[in-house]
Amino acid sequence: MRNSSLYCLMRHHKQAIRHLILIAALLLLPLPAEAQATDLLEVAQKLQNTYEKAANVVAHFSQTTTMKFSSRVKQGRGTMIFRKPGRMRWDYTTPEYQVLVSDGETISMYFEKSAQMIVSRAKEYLQSDVTYSFFAGTGNILKDFDVNEPDLSNDNDLEDSILIKLTPKTSHPHVSSIHAWITPDTFQITHLQIVDHFDTVTDLFFTNIQIDADYYGSREINDALFYFVPPANTEIIEQY
């Protein structure tokens, strides 16, 4: 039962962070369809350029996951960093402490509540992780996604953002569609909404975004940040 619960936790955690986004133009005045399409592609390219040029991206995040056939809503928050080449780290501080970290070769998921850490190869995971491919600049928005006008209305708190819808051009195991809210001046993602094939909706909000930062919280950004040593009583589960 314990391993089954852990598996479910891993699956939902992976789904939540495997995704990311892109762009579309929401303008105050209507434009012809051809002009709108051109603007959407231009915004998508500028978004691509922002993260291709970045050596690292640091941000605070909050996450809400809602399942279609359940009244349960899962929430979390914490900090995250992506660093080239191939490194990332997510620190969940609520509802409980969890760490997901990769040095590009292996990926480790630590769960404080269950005193367990799962270690596996990073390659397959990172190849299917949309958030990684986007923030790390390894993917290509215009090649990987169709960029369309959004199905959603703009959030009141993000009404100045550009909102777009992205749909994978080829079937993706974890993503049906993505809506992305982008800052019009810096072309950074502030909110993304990911819908999977079961209509599970994950909203990720990003604040305190830093490009090419020197510190992650109080820690200097270096290779050591992407290794995690768990407490001595932690059960290590290797899945290679």
C-alpha positions as a printed NumPy array, in Angstrom:
array([[  0.   ,   0.   ,   0.   ],
       [  2.855,   2.308,   0.824],
       [  4.514,   1.741,  -2.539],
       [  1.157,   2.18 ,  -4.313],
       [  0.61 ,   5.536,  -2.62 ],
       [  4.13 ,   6.587,  -3.471],
       [  3.609,   5.603,  -7.102],
       [  0.462,   7.754,  -7.314],
       [  2.308,  10.665,  -5.724],
       [  5.163,  10.263,  -8.204],
       [  2.795,  10.086, -11.165],
       [  0.909,  13.262, -10.236],
       [  4.177,  15.047,  -9.404],
       [  5.657,  14.101, -12.766],
       [  2.532,  15.186, -14.612],
       [  2.618,  18.549, -12.875],
       [  6.169,  19.394, -13.815],
       [  6.407,  17.71 , -17.198],
       [  4.874,  20.506, -19.05 ],
       [  5.324,  23.937, -20.267],
       [  4.208,  26.603, -22.567],
       [  4.077,  29.147, -25.158],
       [  2.378,  32.07 , -26.562],
       [ -0.384,  33.997, -28.246],
       [ -1.48 ,  37.562, -28.684],
       [ -4.518,  38.954, -26.921],
       [ -5.089,  42.433, -28.315],
       [ -7.587,  45.072, -27.282],
       [ -8.715,  45.652, -30.871],
       [ -9.659,  42.812, -33.216],
       [ -7.282,  42.035, -36.074],
       [ -7.769,  40.02 , -39.242],
       [ -7.106,  36.297, -38.801],
       [ -3.922,  36.44 , -40.879],
       [ -2.501,  39.291, -38.787],
       [ -3.412,  37.505, -35.544],
       [ -1.654,  34.328, -36.675],
       [  1.469,  36.298, -37.567],
       [  1.488,  38.006, -34.173],
       [  1.099,  34.687, -32.36 ],
       [  4.065,  33.189, -34.166],
       [  6.135,  36.297, -33.478],
       [  5.337,  36.146, -29.77 ],
       [  6.172,  32.435, -29.691],
       [  9.543,  33.112, -31.302],
       [ 10.333,  35.882, -28.8  ],
       [  9.416,  33.553, -25.961],
       [ 11.738,  30.928, -27.429],
       [ 14.539,  33.495, -27.651],
       [ 14.139,  34.504, -23.984],
       [ 14.925,  31.034, -22.677],
       [ 17.403,  30.01 , -25.361],
       [ 19.643,  32.892, -24.277],
       [ 19.277,  32.26 , -20.525],
       [ 21.987,  30.373, -18.648],
       [ 19.542,  29.747, -15.799],
       [ 15.999,  30.576, -14.702],
       [ 14.957,  30.882, -11.034],
       [ 11.401,  31.452,  -9.776],
       [  8.895,  30.892,  -6.996],
       [  5.943,  28.762,  -8.043],
       [  2.491,  27.801,  -6.845],
       [  0.662,  24.809,  -8.261],
       [ -2.947,  23.634,  -8.324],
       [ -4.031,  20.324,  -9.851],
       [ -7.714,  19.526, -10.408],
       [ -8.904,  16.104, -11.587],
       [-12.024,  15.892, -13.757],
       [-13.852,  13.15 , -11.851],
       [-12.77 ,  14.112,  -8.358],
       [-13.522,  16.957,  -5.992],
       [ -9.969,  16.803,  -4.691],
       [ -7.699,  19.714,  -5.483],
       [ -3.971,  19.263,  -4.928],
       [ -1.934,  22.345,  -4.134],
       [  1.737,  23.03 ,  -3.629],
       [  4.286,  25.788,  -3.711],
       [  8.011,  26.301,  -3.556],
       [ 10.988,  27.353,  -5.683],
       [ 12.495,  26.025,  -8.879],
       [ 15.611,  26.459, -11.017],
       [ 16.629,  25.338, -14.502],
       [ 20.286,  25.601, -15.446],
       [ 22.077,  24.715, -18.657],
       [ 23.151,  22.171, -19.547],
       [ 20.584,  19.647, -18.364],
       [ 20.099,  20.621, -14.722],
       [ 16.966,  21.406, -12.76 ],
       [ 15.646,  21.466,  -9.216],
       [ 12.16 ,  21.845,  -7.706],
       [ 11.83 ,  22.377,  -3.936],
       [  8.278,  21.935,  -2.653],
       [  7.8  ,  23.565,   0.744],
       [  4.04 ,  22.941,   1.007],
       [  1.977,  20.887,   1.591],
       [  5.039,  18.855,   2.567],
       [  8.737,  18.994,   1.804],
       [  9.719,  17.319,  -1.473],
       [ 12.709,  17.752,  -3.758],
       [ 13.038,  16.841,  -7.412],
       [ 16.568,  17.346,  -8.695],
       [ 18.549,  16.36 , -11.773],
       [ 22.182,  16.806, -12.751],
       [ 21.39 ,  15.787, -16.321],
       [ 22.449,  12.166, -15.792],
       [ 20.168,  11.019, -12.972],
       [ 16.962,  12.379, -11.496],
       [ 16.094,  12.044,  -7.811],
       [ 12.717,  12.531,  -6.131],
       [ 12.816,  12.877,  -2.344],
       [  9.656,  12.623,  -0.225],
       [ 10.186,  13.712,   3.365],
       [  6.837,  12.373,   4.618],
       [  7.52 ,   8.812,   3.461],
       [ 11.301,   9.061,   4.079],
       [ 11.987,   7.745,   0.571],
       [ 14.005,   8.876,  -2.432],
       [ 13.57 ,   7.468,  -5.926],
       [ 16.561,   7.638,  -8.263],
       [ 16.398,   6.946, -12.006],
       [ 18.047,   7.926, -15.269],
       [ 17.269,  11.457, -16.355],
       [ 17.314,  11.147, -20.145],
       [ 13.88 ,   9.624, -20.726],
       [ 12.245,  11.807, -18.089],
       [ 13.736,  15.057, -19.378],
       [ 12.855,  14.258, -22.988],
       [  9.151,  14.144, -22.063],
       [  9.196,  17.035, -19.567],
       [  7.673,  20.068, -21.28 ],
       [  8.711,  22.5  , -18.537],
       [ 12.318,  21.377, -18.806],
       [ 12.445,  21.614, -22.591],
       [ 10.982,  25.076, -22.486],
       [ 12.833,  26.716, -19.577],
       [ 16.089,  25.039, -20.558],
       [ 15.639,  26.146, -24.163],
       [ 16.139,  22.615, -25.502],
       [ 12.804,  22.45 , -27.316],
       [ 11.497,  24.454, -30.25 ],
       [  8.079,  26.02 , -29.71 ],
       [  7.218,  26.566, -33.361],
       [  8.445,  23.108, -34.318],
       [  6.868,  21.213, -31.414],
       [  3.547,  23.077, -31.021],
       [  0.733,  24.603, -33.013],
       [  0.295,  28.153, -31.701],
       [ -3.356,  29.208, -31.583],
       [ -5.701,  31.766, -30.129],
       [ -6.661,  30.932, -26.52 ],
       [ -9.866,  29.162, -25.513],
       [ -9.778,  30.902, -22.122],
       [-10.349,  34.492, -21.051],
       [ -7.487,  36.399, -19.467],
       [ -7.124,  36.347, -15.662],
       [ -7.997,  39.583, -13.89 ],
       [ -4.626,  39.551, -12.136],
       [ -2.819,  38.9  , -15.424],
       [ -4.911,  41.029, -17.778],
       [ -1.825,  42.77 , -19.158],
       [ -0.284,  39.443, -20.191],
       [ -0.291,  37.89 , -23.633],
       [ -2.309,  34.667, -23.626],
       [ -1.827,  31.833, -26.114],
       [ -2.78 ,  28.214, -26.588],
       [ -0.253,  25.56 , -27.547],
       [ -1.15 ,  22.134, -28.889],
       [  1.524,  19.451, -29.458],
       [  2.009,  18.764, -33.167],
       [  2.63 ,  15.107, -32.396],
       [  0.937,  13.156, -29.621],
       [  2.522,  13.826, -26.217],
       [  2.072,  11.277, -23.397],
       [  1.285,  13.904, -20.754],
       [ -0.062,  16.963, -22.571],
       [ -3.266,  17.567, -24.52 ],
       [ -3.027,  21.364, -24.566],
       [ -1.322,  24.275, -22.817],
       [ -2.395,  27.861, -22.201],
       [  0.416,  30.265, -21.401],
       [  0.383,  33.784, -19.991],
       [  3.425,  35.809, -21.116],
       [  4.718,  39.21 , -20.055],
       [  4.555,  41.568, -23.076],
       [  7.795,  43.385, -22.241],
       [ 10.186,  40.592, -21.199],
       [  8.427,  37.582, -22.777],
       [  8.57 ,  35.457, -19.639],
       [  5.98 ,  32.928, -18.504],
       [  3.945,  33.94 , -15.454],
       [  1.188,  31.319, -15.615],
       [  0.689,  28.12 , -17.482],
       [ -2.281,  25.813, -17.543],
       [ -1.661,  22.254, -18.685],
       [ -4.442,  19.825, -19.58 ],
       [ -3.634,  16.126, -19.948],
       [ -5.513,  13.403, -21.822],
       [ -7.697,  12.674, -18.778],
       [ -8.735,  16.348, -18.532],
       [ -6.671,  16.82 , -15.391],
       [ -5.829,  20.53 , -15.196],
       [ -2.577,  21.757, -13.652],
       [ -2.057,  25.484, -13.105],
       [  1.448,  26.749, -12.395],
       [  2.012,  30.393, -11.413],
       [  5.527,  31.866, -11.451],
       [  6.652,  34.914,  -9.456],
       [  9.989,  36.517,  -8.533],
       [ 11.37 ,  35.333, -11.863],
       [ 15.118,  35.811, -12.317],
       [ 17.095,  35.204, -15.494],
       [ 20.813,  34.423, -15.127],
       [ 20.67 ,  34.622, -11.33 ],
       [ 23.695,  34.185,  -9.062],
       [ 21.793,  32.678,  -6.128],
       [ 18.998,  30.184,  -5.544],
       [ 17.604,  31.42 ,  -2.254],
       [ 20.673,  31.749,  -0.044],
       [ 22.703,  29.204,  -2.019],
       [ 25.172,  30.063,  -4.734],
       [ 24.238,  28.512,  -8.063],
       [ 26.831,  25.869,  -8.895],
       [ 26.976,  22.15 ,  -9.716],
       [ 26.559,  21.128,  -6.058],
       [ 23.04 ,  22.583,  -6.06 ],
       [ 21.893,  19.792,  -8.372],
       [ 22.814,  16.948,  -6.03 ],
       [ 20.656,  16.047,  -3.051],
       [ 21.84 ,  14.086,  -0.028],
       [ 18.807,  12.821,   1.929],
       [ 18.703,  12.232,   5.705],
       [ 20.369,   9.064,   6.952],
       [ 17.09 ,   7.2  ,   7.558],
       [ 15.877,   7.601,   3.961],
       [ 15.007,   4.514,   1.908],
       [ 16.679,   4.76 ,  -1.52 ],
       [ 14.721,   3.185,  -4.387],
       [ 16.688,   2.818,  -7.618],
       [ 14.73 ,   2.519, -10.858],
       [ 17.161,   2.086, -13.734]])
